[in-house]
Amino acid sequence: MVTRIKSVTVGKLGRIAGQRAPKSGTDSAAATSSAVRSDDVVFSADARAIGRADEVVAQAPDVRMELVGPIREALMAGRYQVSSLDVADKILRQVLMDRKKAL
């Protein structure tokens, strides 16, 4: 797959690149014909694969309902219980890890 960029005329892009607009009417035709360029861009196989991966990720849902659904149902039914000791343990572990990273 080859992606091509064709026929870019000098406008805002030319001003950004430092090219000046022609001052007189006779210079504008010559400037326009010299300003029209054709550049080719070829992406590597790795770049194309990354592009496809980005598209797949963009189309994926933000929430995986197959995992969230059962927990949501258990919460609504009052069957989901969390041990307070487990919560305290996780908090303390996180605090200790954060301190270790800060050292």
FENKASUL-V84885 format. One line per field, one symbol per residue. phi: phi as a letter, one per 20 degrees, with the letter a starting at -180 (. if undefined). psi: psi as a letter, one per 30 degrees, with the letter a starting at -180 (. if undefined). burial: 1 if it has 9 or more other ideal C-beta (glycine too) atoms within 8 Angstrom, else 0. Layout:
phi = ???
psi = ???
burial = ???
This chain:
phi = .ddddcleefbffffffnedffedffffffffffefccddcdefffffffffffffffefffdeffefgfffffffemeecdfffffffffffffffffffff
psi = kkkkkkiklkbeeeeefgkkkkeleefeeeeeeffkljkkkkkleeeeeeeeeeeeeefklfkjffeeeeeeeeeefgfjkkkeeeeeeeeeeeeeeeeeef.
burial = 0000000101000110000001000011011100110000001000010010000000000000000100100110000000000010000000000000000
